Amino acid sequence: MSLVESTLDERTGIVTLTINRPEVLNAIDVPLARALNGAVLALRDDVRVRCVLIRGAGRAFVAGGDLAAFAEDFDRAADVADDLLDALHPVAETLRAIDAPVIAAVHGAVAGAGLSLTCSCDLAIAAQGTRFLMAYDKVGAAPDFGGTYFLPRVLGPRRAAQFLFLSETLDADAALAAGLVNRVVPAEQLDAVVDEIARRIAAGPTRAYGQYKRLADRAFERDLHDQLEAERVAFKNATRTEDFREGVGAFLAKRAPRFSGR
């Protein structure tokens, strides 16, 4: 069985990535990191992809990194970290670079690298009972996999620092209040709710969504003038898509648009 199962619904353009190491709560070791990297990189140039769902098999989404490999030989721990992050870093970069919006459907434990993965997604929907924590301080490590990039942007710098330094664990409702997730639903409804959201997004103007993602990711790095010019370029790029012609035509004809994602 694959460590990361990838399925594409050709009819909707929804790709589901299921992280599949449930016996250790989907803790990420080097083989799993490489499998996730391969599955995500395969999405990069696939124009059929219009929405991506990331799920975890079993009782948790991702309970952080697998520490066992580090304990085998502490003198090689830095080398193991390189092997792990050489695979994981392109995952975060690709999820931000692709046009298709990415949804994390989380449950159980969302810890360490699992929380970084969640934050690298565009939306996160949590089951009631989900627990969120970083826990790097528990093992004397610094956050990785984009944790220090995404968390201050999602929570704000001071809230992120409090979360990290005080080893906070947030339940699903607290995560919602903090802005870490978009919605909390009963556990038995998680799949149905996420699937419905994915279908709505997959029916939208995928290339325009990609322009928004890139604009939003750089918004705090640019001054107003540069952001306005970036918006100009993005809007002009959007006018060259089939979806723009369809959207404008549908608006003027007073009908619902039928976007193709192109």
Protein Blocks (a to p, Z undefined) as FASTA:
>chain_A
ZZbdcdddfknopacdddddfknoopacfklmmmmmmmmmmmmmmmkbgbdcdddehjbf
becjafklmmmommlmmmmmmmmmmmmmmmmmmmmmpmbdcddddehjaehjlmmmmmmp
mbdcddehiacdfklmmnopaceehlmmmmmmmnopklmmmmmmnopacdfklmmmnopa
mbdcdfklmmmmmmmmmmmmmmmcfklmmmmmmmmmmmmmpcfklmmmmmmmmmmmmmmp
mklmmmmmmmmnopacddehZZ
